[in-house]
Amino acid sequence: MGLLTYIRDFLSGGVLTTKEVPSEEFYNIVTEIHIRELAFYSCVNMIANSISKCEFKTFIKGTETKGKEYYLFNIEPNKNQNSSAFTHKLISQLYRFNECLVVEEKGQLLVADSFKQTEFALRDNLFQGVTVGDFTFVKTFNMSEVMYFKLSEKDMRQVTNGIYEGYGKLIAYGMKAYQKSRGNRGILNYATIAQGNEAAKTAFDDLMNNRFKKFFTAENAVLPLPTGYEYSDIGSKTYSNEGTRDIRAMADDISDFTAKAFGIPPALAKGDIAGI
């Protein structure tokens, strides 16, 4: 098994750490991340889609107006995004990092990809190193010059990630059990390979690693065996109580936990309620 970089924390919105892990554990991590990201962004997109359908109204001294600000929020906030794309990025950043910053530059509204905030008790907080795409602002923004959003004091994504850890292992185990219950099994009897016979050892490795693999995966196949080798098929074990429904149920649990963290009814997040 190879050694790979441990990247789960980074992909799930945390801090990048380095840890050498076996390749098998790496694939389990990938499975877990895909399921949690599906649940997370399904909820994010549901909220963003709902907000993007809303009309932002602007008022001056209590009178509704449709001027520059109305155009920015409802039609085109900046040169590269329409209002829907802008809203989706804002909501995604807000739920992914528990905070989001929107700055105005030359009449355009921009959602920051990253920034550093310096907090004060009696005056405006400062925002430095504000980055949008490949551009980083040199200037420092005051709190009164920006729109700063914070979801809650407790980052719910960090809380749900703790739940995902256990469920990710269960799902990976369920997938292994499902594959194992439907795999082919057999017994190979062969004479002992004499030490120093490199040709025989190479042929044996090729038989085990390549020829048997093709034999098991092919729809129709014949496997010629050298003299002294005897293969007995013991069949595959298929258990009726092991199926993809159990794996689906565990994935649905992750979706339910995520929806509750977002304040969304779980049935709505899974699409079980038609027409709503």
ZAGU-971228 format. One record per residue (C-alpha): residue number from 1; residue in one letter; x, y, z. Coordinates in steps of 0.5 Angstrom, whole numbers, plus 500, padded with zeros to 3 digits. Layout:
BEGIN
(r NUM; "a"; (X; Y; Z)),
...
***
This chain:
BEGIN
(r 1; "m"; (500; 500; 500)),
(r 2; "g"; (503; 507; 498)),
(r 3; "l"; (503; 513; 503)),
(r 4; "l"; (499; 519; 501)),
(r 5; "t"; (498; 526; 504)),
(r 6; "y"; (492; 527; 509)),
(r 7; "i"; (487; 532; 506)),
(r 8; "r"; (481; 531; 509)),
(r 9; "d"; (481; 537; 514)),
(r 10; "f"; (483; 541; 508)),
(r 11; "l"; (477; 539; 503)),
(r 12; "s"; (472; 540; 509)),
(r 13; "g"; (473; 547; 510)),
(r 14; "g"; (478; 546; 516)),
(r 15; "v"; (486; 547; 517)),
(r 16; "l"; (491; 543; 512)),
(r 17; "t"; (495; 538; 516)),
(r 18; "t"; (500; 533; 513)),
(r 19; "k"; (499; 525; 516)),
(r 20; "e"; (502; 519; 512)),
(r 21; "v"; (496; 514; 511)),
(r 22; "p"; (495; 508; 507)),
(r 23; "s"; (492; 508; 500)),
(r 24; "e"; (486; 504; 503)),
(r 25; "e"; (484; 509; 508)),
(r 26; "f"; (485; 515; 503)),
(r 27; "y"; (480; 512; 499)),
(r 28; "n"; (475; 511; 505)),
(r 29; "i"; (476; 519; 506)),
(r 30; "v"; (475; 520; 499)),
(r 31; "t"; (468; 516; 500)),
(r 32; "e"; (466; 520; 506)),
(r 33; "i"; (468; 527; 503)),
(r 34; "h"; (464; 526; 497)),
(r 35; "i"; (458; 524; 501)),
(r 36; "r"; (458; 530; 506)),
(r 37; "e"; (460; 535; 501)),
(r 38; "l"; (453; 532; 497)),
(r 39; "a"; (449; 533; 503)),
(r 40; "f"; (452; 540; 505)),
(r 41; "y"; (452; 543; 498)),
(r 42; "s"; (445; 540; 497)),
(r 43; "c"; (443; 545; 503)),
(r 44; "v"; (447; 551; 501)),
(r 45; "n"; (444; 551; 494)),
(r 46; "m"; (437; 550; 497)),
(r 47; "i"; (438; 556; 501)),
(r 48; "a"; (441; 560; 495)),
(r 49; "n"; (436; 558; 490)),
(r 50; "s"; (431; 561; 495)),
(r 51; "i"; (434; 567; 496)),
(r 52; "s"; (436; 568; 489)),
(r 53; "k"; (428; 568; 487)),
(r 54; "c"; (427; 574; 492)),
(r 55; "e"; (427; 581; 490)),
(r 56; "f"; (431; 586; 494)),
(r 57; "k"; (428; 592; 495)),
(r 58; "t"; (431; 599; 496)),
(r 59; "f"; (428; 605; 499)),
(r 60; "i"; (430; 612; 500)),
(r 61; "k"; (427; 616; 506)),
(r 62; "g"; (422; 611; 506)),
(r 63; "t"; (420; 611; 499)),
(r 64; "e"; (421; 605; 495)),
(r 65; "t"; (426; 607; 489)),
(r 66; "k"; (430; 603; 483)),
(r 67; "g"; (436; 606; 482)),
(r 68; "k"; (443; 604; 482)),
(r 69; "e"; (443; 599; 489)),
(r 70; "y"; (437; 596; 486)),
(r 71; "y"; (440; 594; 480)),
(r 72; "l"; (447; 591; 483)),
(r 73; "f"; (443; 587; 488)),
(r 74; "n"; (437; 584; 483)),
(r 75; "i"; (441; 584; 476)),
(r 76; "e"; (448; 585; 476)),
(r 77; "p"; (453; 586; 482)),
(r 78; "n"; (459; 586; 478)),
(r 79; "k"; (462; 585; 471)),
(r 80; "n"; (463; 578; 472)),
(r 81; "q"; (457; 575; 476)),
(r 82; "n"; (449; 576; 475)),
(r 83; "s"; (445; 577; 482)),
(r 84; "s"; (444; 569; 482)),
(r 85; "a"; (451; 567; 481)),
(r 86; "f"; (453; 573; 487)),
(r 87; "t"; (448; 570; 491)),
(r 88; "h"; (450; 563; 491)),
(r 89; "k"; (457; 565; 492)),
(r 90; "l"; (455; 569; 498)),
(r 91; "i"; (451; 563; 501)),
(r 92; "s"; (456; 558; 500)),
(r 93; "q"; (462; 562; 503)),
(r 94; "l"; (457; 564; 509)),
(r 95; "y"; (456; 557; 511)),
(r 96; "r"; (463; 554; 509)),
(r 97; "f"; (467; 559; 513)),
(r 98; "n"; (461; 561; 518)),
(r 99; "e"; (462; 568; 515)),
(r 100; "c"; (463; 572; 509)),
(r 101; "l"; (465; 579; 507)),
(r 102; "v"; (462; 583; 501)),
(r 103; "v"; (466; 589; 499)),
(r 104; "e"; (465; 595; 494)),
(r 105; "e"; (470; 597; 489)),
(r 106; "k"; (468; 602; 483)),
(r 107; "g"; (461; 601; 484)),
(r 108; "q"; (461; 593; 484)),
(r 109; "l"; (459; 589; 489)),
(r 110; "l"; (465; 583; 490)),
(r 111; "v"; (464; 577; 495)),
(r 112; "a"; (471; 576; 498)),
(r 113; "d"; (475; 569; 497)),
(r 114; "s"; (479; 570; 503)),
(r 115; "f"; (480; 576; 508)),
(r 116; "k"; (483; 577; 515)),
(r 117; "q"; (479; 581; 520)),
(r 118; "t"; (482; 585; 526)),
(r 119; "e"; (477; 586; 532)),
(r 120; "f"; (476; 592; 536)),
(r 121; "a"; (472; 594; 542)),
(r 122; "l"; (470; 601; 541)),
(r 123; "r"; (472; 602; 534)),
(r 124; "d"; (471; 599; 527)),
(r 125; "n"; (474; 592; 526)),
(r 126; "l"; (479; 592; 520)),
(r 127; "f"; (479; 588; 514)),
(r 128; "q"; (486; 586; 511)),
(r 129; "g"; (489; 582; 505)),
(r 130; "v"; (482; 582; 502)),
(r 131; "t"; (482; 577; 496)),
(r 132; "v"; (477; 576; 490)),
(r 133; "g"; (479; 571; 485)),
(r 134; "d"; (487; 573; 483)),
(r 135; "f"; (486; 580; 486)),
(r 136; "t"; (488; 582; 493)),
(r 137; "f"; (487; 589; 495)),
(r 138; "v"; (492; 593; 498)),
(r 139; "k"; (487; 598; 502)),
(r 140; "t"; (485; 596; 509)),
(r 141; "f"; (477; 596; 509)),
(r 142; "n"; (473; 599; 515)),
(r 143; "m"; (467; 595; 518)),
(r 144; "s"; (463; 601; 516)),
(r 145; "e"; (465; 600; 509)),
(r 146; "v"; (463; 593; 508)),
(r 147; "m"; (458; 588; 509)),
(r 148; "y"; (460; 583; 514)),
(r 149; "f"; (456; 577; 515)),
(r 150; "k"; (457; 572; 520)),
(r 151; "l"; (452; 566; 521)),
(r 152; "s"; (453; 564; 528)),
(r 153; "e"; (458; 564; 534)),
(r 154; "k"; (458; 556; 533)),
(r 155; "d"; (461; 554; 527)),
(r 156; "m"; (456; 548; 525)),
(r 157; "r"; (460; 545; 520)),
(r 158; "q"; (465; 543; 525)),
(r 159; "v"; (460; 540; 529)),
(r 160; "t"; (457; 536; 524)),
(r 161; "n"; (464; 534; 521)),
(r 162; "g"; (465; 530; 528)),
(r 163; "i"; (458; 526; 526)),
(r 164; "y"; (461; 525; 519)),
(r 165; "e"; (467; 522; 522)),
(r 166; "g"; (463; 516; 525)),
(r 167; "y"; (458; 515; 519)),
(r 168; "g"; (464; 515; 514)),
(r 169; "k"; (467; 509; 517)),
(r 170; "l"; (460; 506; 517)),
(r 171; "i"; (459; 507; 510)),
(r 172; "a"; (466; 505; 508)),
(r 173; "y"; (465; 499; 512)),
(r 174; "g"; (458; 497; 509)),
(r 175; "m"; (461; 498; 501)),
(r 176; "k"; (467; 493; 503)),
(r 177; "a"; (462; 488; 506)),
(r 178; "y"; (457; 489; 500)),
(r 179; "q"; (463; 488; 495)),
(r 180; "k"; (466; 482; 499)),
(r 181; "s"; (459; 478; 499)),
(r 182; "r"; (459; 478; 492)),
(r 183; "g"; (466; 477; 490)),
(r 184; "n"; (469; 470; 487)),
(r 185; "r"; (473; 466; 491)),
(r 186; "g"; (477; 460; 490)),
(r 187; "i"; (483; 455; 492)),
(r 188; "l"; (489; 455; 488)),
(r 189; "n"; (493; 448; 490)),
(r 190; "y"; (500; 449; 487)),
(r 191; "a"; (507; 446; 488)),
(r 192; "t"; (512; 449; 492)),
(r 193; "i"; (516; 454; 488)),
(r 194; "a"; (524; 453; 489)),
(r 195; "q"; (528; 458; 492)),
(r 196; "g"; (532; 462; 487)),
(r 197; "n"; (528; 460; 481)),
(r 198; "e"; (526; 467; 479)),
(r 199; "a"; (522; 465; 472)),
(r 200; "a"; (518; 461; 476)),
(r 201; "k"; (517; 466; 481)),
(r 202; "t"; (515; 472; 476)),
(r 203; "a"; (510; 467; 473)),
(r 204; "f"; (507; 466; 479)),
(r 205; "d"; (506; 473; 481)),
(r 206; "d"; (503; 474; 474)),
(r 207; "l"; (498; 469; 475)),
(r 208; "m"; (496; 472; 481)),
(r 209; "n"; (496; 479; 480)),
(r 210; "n"; (494; 479; 473)),
(r 211; "r"; (491; 473; 470)),
(r 212; "f"; (486; 471; 475)),
(r 213; "k"; (484; 479; 475)),
(r 214; "k"; (482; 478; 468)),
(r 215; "f"; (479; 472; 469)),
(r 216; "f"; (474; 474; 475)),
(r 217; "t"; (472; 480; 471)),
(r 218; "a"; (471; 478; 464)),
(r 219; "e"; (464; 476; 462)),
(r 220; "n"; (467; 469; 459)),
(r 221; "a"; (474; 467; 460)),
(r 222; "v"; (478; 461; 460)),
(r 223; "l"; (484; 461; 465)),
(r 224; "p"; (490; 456; 463)),
(r 225; "l"; (494; 453; 469)),
(r 226; "p"; (501; 451; 469)),
(r 227; "t"; (503; 444; 470)),
(r 228; "g"; (502; 443; 478)),
(r 229; "y"; (497; 448; 479)),
(r 230; "e"; (490; 446; 481)),
(r 231; "y"; (484; 451; 482)),
(r 232; "s"; (477; 450; 485)),
(r 233; "d"; (472; 455; 485)),
(r 234; "i"; (468; 455; 491)),
(r 235; "g"; (463; 460; 489)),
(r 236; "s"; (461; 467; 491)),
(r 237; "k"; (457; 468; 497)),
(r 238; "t"; (451; 473; 496)),
(r 239; "y"; (447; 475; 503)),
(r 240; "s"; (440; 477; 502)),
(r 241; "n"; (441; 482; 508)),
(r 242; "e"; (447; 486; 505)),
(r 243; "g"; (445; 491; 500)),
(r 244; "t"; (446; 498; 497)),
(r 245; "r"; (439; 500; 501)),
(r 246; "d"; (443; 500; 508)),
(r 247; "i"; (449; 504; 505)),
(r 248; "r"; (443; 509; 502)),
(r 249; "a"; (440; 509; 509)),
(r 250; "m"; (447; 511; 512)),
(r 251; "a"; (448; 516; 507)),
(r 252; "d"; (441; 519; 508)),
(r 253; "d"; (443; 520; 516)),
(r 254; "i"; (448; 524; 514)),
(r 255; "s"; (443; 528; 510)),
(r 256; "d"; (439; 529; 515)),
(r 257; "f"; (444; 531; 520)),
(r 258; "t"; (446; 536; 515)),
(r 259; "a"; (439; 539; 514)),
(r 260; "k"; (438; 540; 521)),
(r 261; "a"; (444; 544; 522)),
(r 262; "f"; (442; 548; 517)),
(r 263; "g"; (435; 549; 520)),
(r 264; "i"; (432; 545; 514)),
(r 265; "p"; (426; 540; 514)),
(r 266; "p"; (430; 533; 513)),
(r 267; "a"; (425; 531; 508)),
(r 268; "l"; (425; 537; 504)),
(r 269; "a"; (433; 537; 504)),
(r 270; "k"; (432; 529; 501)),
(r 271; "g"; (427; 531; 496)),
(r 272; "d"; (422; 526; 499)),
(r 273; "i"; (416; 532; 499)),
(r 274; "a"; (414; 533; 492)),
(r 275; "g"; (411; 540; 490)),
(r 276; "i"; (414; 544; 496)),
***
